[in-house]
Amino acid sequence: MNKRFIVLIDFSEYSSNLIKYACDWSQEINAKILLHHQTHAFLPAFAENDAREYLIRQANDKALEKLTKLANDLIPETIEVAYYVSEIDFHQTLPKLLEEPFENLVFIGLKGTGMLKKLFLGSVALRIIGNTENTVVAMPKGINSFSHEKIFVAVGEKKPLNIQQLDNFLEFIDHKNTSITFFHLAKPNEDTNLIKEQLQKLSDTYADKFTTNFAIYEANNRVYGIKAVINNKIDEILIVQKGSRILTDQLFSRFLINELVYEGQTPLIILP
């Protein structure tokens, strides 16, 4: 099945780098690119239906023209690109697009000042992640080239890792010169014997295709320990699972989003 990147574009300062990153990745695996924009037409409260439809069409046409220009400026001719412009909310259009016969990744840009509330919670990105049963690539604005030398996969003890979705994602990754570290963030005084066995098993399972290892960050050193490893100025990818503790626990999610993703400029992959 053909691979496709659905890139959500809002014409902000983040859009160009998001497209460049998707293009760079696409050229490695020959993925198609679909640029998707949601319009927000200004509709007078008492406008007739015909007038409302005209304003919506006008907004969509202008957005498509702008989207096409952006693609022409940034996407090489060797990459197959398509466009989808609609006034309908992303959470309604994405499920329909994901039903089409492609292996998809959904790309979104993360925005904010570094504060968790402004950066992630309540944002369009969070709604898309929460409502989309597909792997999402969430990108801070400073990255415009794709690299996958090191992949870090967060593993929780209570919510099993979605192996099928992880395998699907890894089909988008060139296996050469790629290492995967499966890691767990332990609570203070947590018994880590069981999770250690799970991490070891995961490491062994993928050792035939990748260079693999595992790590547990415990108690007082978990924040500084993981930051020293993941945020080490080497191009990396961080994978977490939707609904896992690392995304729902306030301490961990604040550290994850602010320190690693936004400040550390690490692409964040969210598995369903």
Secondary structure as UniProt FT lines:
FT   STRAND          3..8
FT   TURN            13..14
FT   HELIX           15..29
FT   STRAND          32..38
FT   TURN            45..46
FT   HELIX           49..74
FT   TURN            77..78
FT   STRAND          81..86
FT   HELIX           90..98
FT   STRAND          103..109
FT   HELIX           116..119
FT   TURN            120..122
FT   HELIX           124..131
FT   STRAND          136..139
FT   TURN            141..142
FT   STRAND          150..154
FT   HELIX           163..170
FT   TURN            171..172
FT   TURN            176..177
FT   STRAND          179..185
FT   TURN            188..189
FT   HELIX           193..205
FT   TURN            206..209
FT   STRAND          211..217
FT   HELIX           219..221
FT   HELIX           222..230
FT   STRAND          236..241
FT   TURN            242..243
FT   HELIX           245..248
FT   HELIX           250..254
FT   HELIX           255..263
FT   TURN            264..265
FT   STRAND          268..271
//
